[in-house]
């Protein structure tokens, strides 16, 4: 995990889907108020299952601290925009 100016960055490479979701949920729950975004680096080729699971788990208001799920600067990154 890397924290830079209001953004937490988490590398999920090599994790199973369940492990990645548990890690992300933990970080969302303990994120301080100064953090407005969590950048999830899951990869493109092997990370698509994790990406889909993140979208399913955190979209549509399912997590009260997550305002929306947004695409990152490339297909291997997903951003969680926090409230």
SERO-4910 file (N, C-alpha, C, O; in steps of 0.05 Angstrom, whole numbers):
BEGIN
 pado doro    nc1    nc2    nc3   cac1   cac2   cac3    cc1    cc2    cc3    oc1    oc2    oc3
  Unk    A     17    -24      0      0      0      0     18     25      0     38     26     14
  Unk    A     10     44    -15     24     69    -17      4     92    -15    -17     92    -28
  Unk    A     10    112      2     -8    134      6      5    160     -4     27    167      5
  Unk    A     -8    173    -24      3    197    -35    -19    218    -37    -39    213    -51
  Unk    A    -16    240    -24    -35    263    -26    -64    256    -30    -76    263    -50
  Unk    A    -76    243    -11   -104    237    -12   -112    212    -27   -135    206    -30
  Unk    A    -92    198    -38    -97    174    -53    -82    150    -40    -58    152    -36
  Unk    A    -97    129    -35    -84    104    -26    -81     87    -51   -100     84    -66
  Unk    A    -58     75    -54    -53     58    -77    -47     30    -67    -30     26    -50
  Unk    A    -62     10    -78    -60    -17    -69    -54    -35    -93    -69    -35   -112
  Unk    A    -32    -51    -91    -25    -70   -112    -38    -97   -105    -31   -109    -85
  Unk    A    -56   -106   -123    -70   -131   -118    -59   -154   -134    -71   -176   -134
  Unk    A    -37   -150   -148    -25   -171   -165    -20   -196   -148    -10   -194   -126
  Unk    A    -26   -219   -159    -20   -244   -146    -40   -253   -125    -37   -275   -113
  Unk    A    -61   -237   -120    -81   -244   -100   -104   -259   -113   -110   -255   -136
  Unk    A   -116   -277    -97   -141   -289   -106   -163   -268   -103   -160   -248    -88
  Unk    A   -186   -272   -117   -207   -252   -116   -217   -247    -88   -220   -224    -80
  Unk    A   -222   -268    -72   -232   -264    -45   -212   -249    -28   -219   -232    -12
  Unk    A   -186   -255    -31   -165   -242    -16   -164   -212    -23   -161   -195     -6
  Unk    A   -166   -206    -49   -165   -178    -59   -188   -162    -48   -185   -140    -39
  Unk    A   -213   -174    -49   -236   -160    -39   -234   -154     -9   -240   -133      0
  Unk    A   -224   -174      6   -220   -170     35   -200   -148     41   -205   -132     58
  Unk    A   -178   -147     25   -158   -126     28   -170    -99     22   -165    -80     37
  Unk    A   -184    -96      0   -196    -71     -8   -216    -62     13   -216    -38     21
  Unk    A   -234    -80     22   -254    -72     42   -241    -62     68   -250    -43     80
  Unk    A   -220    -75     76   -205    -67    100   -194    -39     96   -196    -22    115
  Unk    A   -182    -33     73   -171     -7     68   -193     15     67   -189     37     76
  Unk    A   -215      8     54   -238     27     53   -247     34     81   -252     58     87
  Unk    A   -250     14     98   -261     18    125   -242     34    142   -251     49    160
  Unk    A   -216     32    138   -197     46    156   -185     72    143   -168     84    155
  Unk    A   -194     79    119   -184    103    105   -191    128    121   -215    132    128
  Unk    A   -172    145    126   -178    170    140   -193    189    123   -195    186     98
  Unk    A   -205    209    135   -221    229    120   -206    244     99   -218    255     80
  Unk    A   -180    246    101   -164    260     82   -160    245     55   -150    256     36
  Unk    A   -167    219     55   -165    203     31   -190    205     15   -212    200     26
  Unk    A   -188    212    -10   -212    215    -27   -213    194    -49   -233    192    -63
  Unk    A   -191    178    -53   -191    158    -74   -173    135    -66   -153    138    -53
  Unk    A   -182    111    -73   -165     87    -70   -160     76    -98   -179     68   -112
  Unk    A   -135     75   -105   -127     65   -132   -119     36   -129   -100     29   -115
  Unk    A   -134     19   -144   -129     -9   -142   -115    -19   -168   -126    -16   -190
  Unk    A    -92    -30   -164    -76    -39   -187    -79    -70   -188    -68    -84   -172
  Unk    A    -95    -79   -207   -102   -107   -209    -90   -120   -234    -90   -145   -236
  Unk    A    -80   -105   -252    -70   -116   -277    -92   -119   -298   -116   -118   -292
  Unk    A    -83   -123   -322   -103   -125   -344   -109   -153   -352   -133   -161   -352
  Unk    A    -89   -169   -358    -95   -196   -368   -104   -215   -346   -125   -227   -348
  Unk    A    -89   -217   -324    -96   -235   -302   -114   -222   -282   -125   -235   -264
  Unk    A   -118   -196   -283   -133   -181   -263   -162   -176   -269   -176   -162   -254
  Unk    A   -172   -186   -292   -199   -179   -299   -220   -191   -280   -241   -178   -276
  Unk    A   -215   -214   -268   -234   -225   -249   -235   -208   -224   -256   -204   -213
  Unk    A   -211   -198   -216   -211   -180   -192   -225   -154   -199   -241   -144   -182
  Unk    A   -221   -143   -222   -234   -119   -231   -265   -122   -230   -279   -105   -219
  Unk    A   -274   -144   -241   -303   -149   -242   -314   -152   -213   -336   -142   -207
  Unk    A   -300   -166   -196   -308   -170   -168   -309   -143   -153   -327   -139   -137
  Unk    A   -290   -126   -158   -289    -99   -146   -314    -83   -154   -327    -71   -138
  Unk    A   -320    -84   -180   -343    -69   -190   -369    -80   -178   -386    -65   -170
  Unk    A   -371   -107   -176   -395   -119   -164   -398   -112   -135   -420   -107   -125
  Unk    A   -375   -113   -121   -375   -109    -91   -380    -80    -83   -392    -75    -62
  Unk    A   -369    -61    -98   -369    -33    -89   -386    -14   -105   -387     10    -98
  Unk    A   -398    -23   -126   -416     -6   -143   -444     -5   -131   -450    -20   -113
  Unk    A   -460     13   -141   -488     15   -136   -495     20   -106   -515     11    -96
  Unk    A   -478     35    -93   -483     42    -65   -481     20    -45   -492     22    -23
  Unk    A   -468     -2    -52   -466    -25    -33   -447    -20    -10   -450    -32     11
  Unk    A   -429     -1    -13   -410      6      8   -415     36     13   -411     52     -4
  Unk    A   -422     43     38   -430     71     44   -407     91     41   -412    114     35
  Unk    A   -382     82     44   -359    101     41   -351    105     12   -335    123      7
  Unk    A   -360     88     -6   -352     90    -34   -374    106    -50   -397     97    -51
  Unk    A   -366    128    -61   -384    144    -77   -388    132   -104   -411    130   -114
  Unk    A   -367    123   -117   -369    110   -143   -343     95   -150   -322     99   -138
  Unk    A   -346     77   -169   -323     61   -179   -317     73   -207   -335     75   -224
  Unk    A   -292     80   -212   -285     93   -237   -261     78   -250   -245     66   -236
  Unk    A   -260     79   -277   -237     67   -290   -211     83   -284   -213    108   -279
  Unk    A   -189     70   -283   -163     84   -278   -151     95   -304   -165     96   -324
  Unk    A   -126    102   -302   -113    114   -325   -106     93   -346    -98     99   -369
  Unk    A   -108     67   -339   -105     45   -359   -124     22   -350   -134     23   -328
  Unk    A   -128      2   -367   -147    -19   -361   -139    -37   -337   -155    -52   -327
  Unk    A   -115    -35   -327   -105    -51   -305   -109    -37   -278   -100    -47   -257
  Unk    A   -123    -14   -278   -127      2   -253   -157      9   -250   -170     16   -270
  Unk    A   -167      7   -226   -194     16   -219   -192     34   -196   -176     30   -177
  Unk    A   -207     56   -196   -207     76   -175   -233     74   -159   -255     74   -170
  Unk    A   -231     74   -133   -255     77   -116   -254    106   -106   -236    114    -92
  Unk    A   -275    121   -113   -277    149   -104   -294    148    -78   -316    139    -78
  Unk    A   -282    159    -57   -294    158    -31   -311    183    -25   -307    204    -38
  Unk    A   -329    180     -6   -346    203      2   -331    220     21   -342    241     30
***
